[in-house]
Amino acid sequence: MAATIIDGKAVAAQVRARVADEVREFASANDGRVPGLATVLVGDDPASHVYVGNKRKQSEEIGMRSIHHGLDATISQEEILAVVADLNADEGVDGILVQLPLPDGIDQDAVIAAIDPAKDVDGLTAGSAGLLAQGRPGLVSCTPQGVMELLRHAGVEVEGAEAVVIGRSILVGRPLASLFLNASATVTVCHSRTRDLAEVSRRADVLVAAVGSPRLVKGDWIKPGAAVIDVGMNRTDDGLVGDVDFDAAEEVAGAIPPVPGGVGPMTIAMLLSNTLRAATARRGRSPAAAGA
């Protein structure tokens, strides 16, 4: 039987609708003040401009305030850090997102580290990563959150499952492994040094590919009935494809989202959720109390 297709666009729309309702509740409880999301874009990368434009548009559509800083690619690191410091100090800003990658010559780690952890809606600071690793409430990287939301929507039982994550980046692989562990899954993280990657993948009840290699995961890498989540987005002569050979996987997996239209829409939806969480937490409630 063909796999159940997980519609990321539909799930993301549900998340945005829920967050929009909660933004209205937040404004009502805070004298009309709405959460503010600040985006920082350095340089002229076309893809980054599209990503940031979508983030700004969707934040405004659900009633949030969008604050944007578009910076020239020749800007110095000190000037970028000064912009981040100003946003940290601005009480009207609840979330700060610095679009990655940054231009050559800029220390990306230093810029991320400068973000106030209370406003770290990308979940990339050491403070955010530490809270996640300890299983404590905090702001979690958006794409991994989106993966977990898709699995919940599809009714996939994560507790007790064997989860295999291909990729160990700070954006996806590492935080996703922590989320699976916190959900009581048994977790294996694979990478470029993993021996017999196909055999390890075949053990997975839940298999996530997040490595940036077109159609890396073949149909015979997948345990029959497993949930497969493809985080990859690769431009090829055939158009956009994921890290999973979708046609082959669809015949084996129990559930799988498409590429595009799967994990991608979830990333912005979870960014909006994180911004609301940050705004609520900064006003004295636990982050877990806001739209999870």
N, C-alpha and C positions, 0 to 999 in steps of 0.2 A: 504494500500500500504506500501511496505517496505521503510525504510528511504533511503535517498541518503547517500552513504558512502563517507566521506571526506578523501581523501588520503593524510595523513600527509607527507609521503615520497616524493610524487610528489610536494607538495607545498613547502617543505623544499628545494628541488632541485632547484625550481624556485628562492627562496630567495638567495641561495648560488650563483647561476649564476649571479643574479643581483649584489650582493655584490662583486663578482669577477671582474665584469666589472668596478665597482666603485673603487676597489682597484687599478686597472691598471690606471685609471684616476688620482687617488690620487698620485701614484708613478710618473706619468708624470709631475704632477704639483709641485712635491717636490724633484726634482733631483734624482729620483730613489728610494727614501726612502719609505718603505712600513710600514703599521701599524704593531705594535708588541703586541702580546698577551702573557702575563706571567701567567703560571699556577703554583700553589703551592700545592703539595700533601704531606700530613703528614701521615706516617704509611703504612700498607700493606693491607688495605682492598681491596679484589679482585674487587668488583664492582666499587669502586672509581678509581682503576687503569684503568679499561676498559673505564669509563666515560672520564677521563682525556686523555687517549690515543686517543679516538675518537675526542676530542676537538682539540688536537694538530694536528692530521692527517688532519682534515678538514680545519683548519686554514692555514696549509701549502699548501694544494691543491688549495686554492683560491688565493695564492700568498702572504699571510701574513707571518710575522716572528714569530716563536714559541720559547719562552724562558721558560724553565722548571726547577723547583726546587723540587726534590724529597727528602723529609726530613724523618729521622728516627722517629719512634713513641715515642722514649724516649727524643726527643728534648724538651727543656724548652720553656715556653711561651715567655720569653725574647728573645730567639734565633729566634723564629718565627716572633716576632715583628720587630727584626732587619732585617730579610729578606724582610719583607713588606716595611720597611723604605727605604732599598736600591732600591727596585723596584719603590717606589714613586719618588725617586730622579733620576732614570735612564730615560734620555730623549728618549731613544730608546724603552721604554715601554709605550704603550698607554692604555692597559687594564690589570687589575690584577684580577685573579680569584683564590681564595683560596677554594679548594674543601672541601665541608662539607659532613658528620660531621667530626669534629676534635676529636682526642683521648681524653679520660677522663682526667681531670685535666687541660685542656686548656680552658680558658675563650673565648668561641667562639665569644661572643659579643664584647669583647675587640679587638680581631683580626680583625673583620669586621670593627670596628670603626677606626682602624689604617689605613685603605686603603684610599688613596687620592680620594675624591669623583669624581674628574675629570677622574679617571681611574677605577671607580667602575662599571665594565661591567656586574656584577651580580646584580646591582641595589639594594644592601642590606644595604648600609649605611644610617644613619639617614638623611643625606643631600639629598640623592637620593629619599628616601621615602617622605621627606618633599616637594620636588619639585613636585612629582607625586600627592601628596595629594592636593596641591594648583593648579594643572592643568597647571604647568609650564614645559617647555621643559627640559629634562634631561635623564639620563640613567635609564631604567626601567627593572625590573627583567625579565629574558629571557622567562621563561615558560608562564607567563601571556601575554607577547607580542605574543608568539606563538599561544595562544588561540585566541587572537583577529585577528591574521592573518588568521587562519583557518576559522573563522566566515566570514571575508571579502571575502575570496576565495569562500566560499559556498553561498555568496550573502545574508547572514542573515542580516536583518535590525535591528540594535541595538538601534538606536535612537528611544526613546519612548517605547521600549520594557520593559517588566518586567524580570529582570535578577536575578536569584537565584544562589548564590555561596555556596556550601557546603564545609566548611573548612575556617579557619581564620589564616593560617600560614603567616609569613612574606615572605616566598618564593613564595606563590601562592595566597592564599585567599585574603589577605588584599590588595596587589597591584592590583589584578584583579578587586576587587570591585571599586577601584579608577579609573581604566581604563574604566570600564562600566559607572561610574558616569560622567567621563569626556566626554564620548560618548553620554551623555544625555539619558541613560537608568535609569529606576527606580530599585534600587538595594536592595536586601535582602541578608545578610550574615548569614548563619546557622552554627551551631557548636554543640558540645556535649550536651549543655543545651537547645537547641531549642525544644520547645514543638510542638508535632505533625509534625515532619519533613516531613512526606509523604504529608501531606496536604499543607504545605508551598511549597514543590517542585512542586506540581501539578499546582500552579499558574504561573509557569515560562514559558515565551516565549523562554528564553535561560536559560538552566540549566547546571551548571558546577559542577562536583564532584571532589573534591581534598582533600580527607580526609584519604586515605590509609586504606580503609576497603573493602575487596573483595566483589564485587557484592552487595554493600549496596543498591544502587538505583534500585528498581524493576520497571517492566514495568508499573504497575498501579500508580507509582509515577509521571509519565510523562504526561504532557498535550499533546493531539494529535497534531502532527505537530510541536512540539517544537524542537529547536536545542539543542542537548545534547552534551556536551564536557566532555570526561572522562580523567582526568589528572592522575588517579590512576595507579600504576604499582605494583601489588602484586604477589609474588611467592606462588603458591599453588600446591597441588598434581596434579591439572589439567594443570599446567603450569602457564604462566603469564596471569593474568586477571586484569581488571580494577576495579574501584569503582562502575561501572554500570553493571547490568546484560544485556550484549550486545544483546543476542538473543531475550530477551523479549523487550528490548528498541527499537530494529530495527523495530519491528512491529508497533510501536506507533509514534516514533519520526519522524520529518521531515528530519533531517540530523544528522549524528553522525560519528565520526572517530573510527577506530578500536583500540584495544590494544592487542599487540604492533602495531606500524606503524601509530599512530595518532599524539598525542601531542609530544611524545618523540623526533622524528627527528627535530621538530620545535625548541626545546630548544637550540640546538647547532647552528642552522641556525641563530637564533636571537642573540646569543652570538657573532657571527661573525659580524652581523649588528651593534651591540653595540660597538664592537671594532673599526669599521670604523667610527662610529659616534664620539667616544671619540677622535680618532686621528684627525678627521676633526675639532672638537670643540677646541682642544688644539692648533690648528694652526689659530685660530682667527675667525672661522665661528660658527654660531649657531648650536647646536646639531641637531636641526630639519632640517638643511640643508643637512645633510648626510643621507645615506641610511636608511630610516625609516622602 
